[in-house]
Amino acid sequence: MQTVLITGGAGFIGSHLVERLLRDGLCVRVLDNLDPFYDVAKKQRNLEMLRAVASSCGGASRFEFLLGDLRDAEACRAAVAGVDVVVHLAALAGVRPSIQEPVRYWDVNLLGTQVLLQAIENPQVRFVFGSSSSVYGGNTKVPFAESDPVDRPVSPYAATKKSGEVQLHAWHHLRGNPVTCLRFFTVYGPRQRPEMAIHQFARHITNGTELPFFGDGSTRRDYTYVEDIVAGIVAAMDKPKPYAIYNLGGAATTSLAELVGHLERALGRPARRKLLPDQPGDVPITYADVSLAGRELGYRSSTPLAQGIDKFCAWYMQEKREGRVL
Ligand SMILES: NC(=O)c1ccc[n+]([C@@H]2O[C@H](COP(=O)([O-])OP(=O)(O)OC[C@H]3O[C@@H](n4cnc5c(N)ncnc54)[C@H](O)[C@@H]3O)[C@@H](O)[C@H]2O)c1
């Protein structure tokens, strides 16, 4: 039976991946320091849910949680012991906070990744890295393809993700381990990070408070439902390449104005928009060309935005009824 280490497995995407792998019958270990970037209680609830899933799938012993920091060599050595695959999702995420704290982002996202890599001694261990569409910076040629230039990031966060891909190439070259970098395009769904736009907007719409509406509403994003991302990660785990980079996106692009419209429809309430200027570090458009991931991993985005927003809003309203969101 395969053993998989998921760094950042207590977080949004990580907890969905762990859940899927436990249901698939794999042994899963999580390394996460429960960073307080957002309410730690949410991560603890994710872990409780994962323990319950493991028990209900008849394998409580198939799930192990290690509380530890990526930058701690001892914690990383314990985490990688005996694993077949590492899915590295632990990071400081988010473009805007990285502009305030670039050194911390560099420390966790790059030093942390290097400490983790140093701990892996077995050249058979497959490595999958959670990269980001932000590496495409302000590129205007759409859709974004993996072969496009990505040497002009526009935020410290994006720079750490591009640097992570480069760092992993050097490690693969020297050590031979298979590496797949997956560029996720704005991921949403139940348990989404609370500072992300869809989550924030749902909070404002349901509370009747003003929603920060940046620019003229024409910025466009490619939104990807979390289960599609998880399916892409699992495909990358199962089809290792020597070194590869793939986009995982929704392969469609939606304006900010249209996104707010979807949320108003699903939540049954109008939004109060507070018009604000464009934000530094924001890019005008993201749009994934997923044809390479389609050909080589069998990836496809199967959740249209309207359907995914309905699922997110159903989860959000349940959280609200149970007093877990304000
Ligand atoms: N959510 C998105 O739209 C999106 C888009 C592109 C890329 N990504 C990438 O996907 C990954 C997961 O993102 P997410 O949205 O689930 O974020 P998240 O913040 O919910 O998950 C990240 C997890 O990493 C953990 N972590 C942070 N620093 C750590 C450290 N020093 N040691 C150990 N654990 C640490 C956190 O506690 C958290 O549980 C990140 O690498 C992120 O950059 C996410």
The ligand as an SDF file (V2000), in Angstrom:
LIG
                    3D

 44 48  0  0  0  0  0  0  0  0999 V2000
   -6.0910   28.0610   -3.0240 N   0  0  0  0  0  0  0  0  0  0  0  0
   -5.6740   28.4740   -4.2020 C   0  0  0  0  0  0  0  0  0  0  0  0
   -6.4260   29.0780   -4.9870 O   0  0  0  0  0  0  0  0  0  0  0  0
   -4.2620   28.1890   -4.6500 C   0  0  0  0  0  0  0  0  0  0  0  0
   -3.8950   28.5960   -5.9580 C   0  0  0  0  0  0  0  0  0  0  0  0
   -2.6010   28.3460   -6.3800 C   0  0  0  0  0  0  0  0  0  0  0  0
   -1.7050   27.6740   -5.5610 C   0  0  0  0  0  0  0  0  0  0  0  0
   -2.0910   27.2970   -4.3040 N   0  0  0  0  0  0  0  0  0  0  0  0
   -1.1190   26.6150   -3.4670 C   0  0  0  0  0  0  0  0  0  0  0  0
   -1.7100   25.4230   -2.9660 O   0  0  0  0  0  0  0  0  0  0  0  0
   -1.2100   25.1490   -1.6550 C   0  0  0  0  0  0  0  0  0  0  0  0
   -2.3550   24.9800   -0.6680 C   0  0  0  0  0  0  0  0  0  0  0  0
   -3.1180   26.1900   -0.6410 O   0  0  0  0  0  0  0  0  0  0  0  0
   -4.4310   26.3480    0.2580 P   0  0  0  0  0  0  0  0  0  0  0  0
   -5.3180   27.3180   -0.4390 O   0  0  0  0  0  0  0  0  0  0  0  0
   -4.9460   24.9980    0.6230 O   0  0  0  0  0  0  0  0  0  0  0  0
   -3.7980   27.0900    1.5320 O   0  0  0  0  0  0  0  0  0  0  0  0
   -3.9050   26.7820    3.0980 P   0  0  0  0  0  0  0  0  0  0  0  0
   -3.2880   27.9700    3.7630 O   0  0  0  0  0  0  0  0  0  0  0  0
   -5.2930   26.4150    3.4690 O   0  0  0  0  0  0  0  0  0  0  0  0
   -2.9680   25.5270    3.2730 O   0  0  0  0  0  0  0  0  0  0  0  0
   -1.5690   25.6160    3.4820 C   0  0  0  0  0  0  0  0  0  0  0  0
   -1.2200   24.8130    4.7120 C   0  0  0  0  0  0  0  0  0  0  0  0
    0.2000   24.9050    4.9040 O   0  0  0  0  0  0  0  0  0  0  0  0
    0.4570   24.9780    6.2850 C   0  0  0  0  0  0  0  0  0  0  0  0
    1.7610   25.6280    6.5110 N   0  0  0  0  0  0  0  0  0  0  0  0
    2.0670   26.9360    6.3060 C   0  0  0  0  0  0  0  0  0  0  0  0
    3.3460   27.1630    6.6660 N   0  0  0  0  0  0  0  0  0  0  0  0
    3.8470   25.9780    7.0980 C   0  0  0  0  0  0  0  0  0  0  0  0
    5.1150   25.5730    7.6100 C   0  0  0  0  0  0  0  0  0  0  0  0
    6.1100   26.4590    7.7570 N   0  0  0  0  0  0  0  0  0  0  0  0
    5.2910   24.2870    7.9580 N   0  0  0  0  0  0  0  0  0  0  0  0
    4.2840   23.3820    7.8280 C   0  0  0  0  0  0  0  0  0  0  0  0
    3.0570   23.7160    7.3600 N   0  0  0  0  0  0  0  0  0  0  0  0
    2.8420   24.9910    6.9940 C   0  0  0  0  0  0  0  0  0  0  0  0
   -0.6890   25.8140    6.8420 C   0  0  0  0  0  0  0  0  0  0  0  0
   -0.8830   25.6230    8.2470 O   0  0  0  0  0  0  0  0  0  0  0  0
   -1.8730   25.3430    6.0030 C   0  0  0  0  0  0  0  0  0  0  0  0
   -2.6000   24.3150    6.6580 O   0  0  0  0  0  0  0  0  0  0  0  0
   -0.2750   26.3090   -1.3150 C   0  0  0  0  0  0  0  0  0  0  0  0
    1.0460   25.9210   -1.6330 O   0  0  0  0  0  0  0  0  0  0  0  0
   -0.7200   27.4140   -2.2370 C   0  0  0  0  0  0  0  0  0  0  0  0
    0.3120   28.3330   -2.5150 O   0  0  0  0  0  0  0  0  0  0  0  0
   -3.3550   27.5370   -3.8410 C   0  0  0  0  0  0  0  0  0  0  0  0
  1  2  1  0
  2  3  2  0
  2  4  1  0
  4  5  1  0
  4 44  2  0
  5  6  2  0
  6  7  1  0
  7  8  2  0
  8  9  1  0
  8 44  1  0
  9 10  1  0
  9 42  1  0
 10 11  1  0
 11 12  1  0
 11 40  1  0
 12 13  1  0
 13 14  1  0
 14 15  2  0
 14 16  1  0
 14 17  1  0
 17 18  1  0
 18 19  2  0
 18 20  1  0
 18 21  1  0
 21 22  1  0
 22 23  1  0
 23 24  1  0
 23 38  1  0
 24 25  1  0
 25 26  1  0
 25 36  1  0
 26 27  1  0
 26 35  1  0
 27 28  2  0
 28 29  1  0
 29 30  1  0
 29 35  2  0
 30 31  1  0
 30 32  2  0
 32 33  1  0
 33 34  2  0
 34 35  1  0
 36 37  1  0
 36 38  1  0
 38 39  1  0
 40 41  1  0
 40 42  1  0
 42 43  1  0
M  CHG  2   8   1  16  -1
M  END
$$$$
